[in-house]
């Protein structure tokens, strides 16, 4: 899930399999999931700093 609302940091949920590979959330069955990851990405403020 990537949230692109203005002013909010994008978020991404991934699922790791037994071999350490990451997959988009819900693309891998729960029985094959070793762990779940939640990434919160930095906001892109470059546009405000550029002239």
N, C-alpha and C positions, 0 to 999 in steps of 0.2 A: 504494500500500500504506500503510495507516494502522495503526500498532501502538499498541494501547490497553492494554497490560499495565500493571498498577499500578507506579508509580515510574519508568516509562520515558517519555521524550519521544516524542510522536507523530512519525512520519516519513511523507513523501509523495514519490513519484516521479512526475515529469511529463515529457512530451516536447514540445518546441517544434517547430512546423512552419516552413516557409519564410517565412510571413507574420508570424511572431512570436507566434502564438497557442499557448497551452498546452493540452495534452490529457492525460487520465489515461494513465499508462504502459500500453503494449500496446493502446491504443485507436487508435493511428496506426501504419500500416505503417512499418517501418524505412526503406524507400526514400523516404518523405515526411518523415522526421525530420531537422531541422537540428542539434539538440543535445538532450541529456537533462539534466534537473535533479533534484537530490535535496534536498529541504527537510527540515530537522529543526526542529520547532516547539518553542517553550518549554513547559515543564511548567506546568500550571495549579496554582498554589499558593494561589489566592484563598480556597479553602475553609478552609485552615489559619489564615488571617489574619482571617477573619470571625468575629464573635462571635455 
